[in-house]
């Protein structure tokens, strides 16, 4: 396969929370993704998400940063 001058981009991920990242929680069949609004000095993150409880609601809250995989953009 030739890229003809275009470079393939890799999306990086890791266990360190960063504002603007997607936080992935591996739960249930589909898992859940949250947007990291901010990283707080006490080991928590502020996130926003939709439909966490299969109810279609938007939420904005603070939670522990541990146990998640972060996808960086």
Secondary structure, 3 states (H helix, E strand, C coil): CCCCCCCCCCCCEECCCCCCCEEEECCCCCCEEEEEEEECCCCEEEEEEECCCCCCCEEEEEEECCCCEEECC
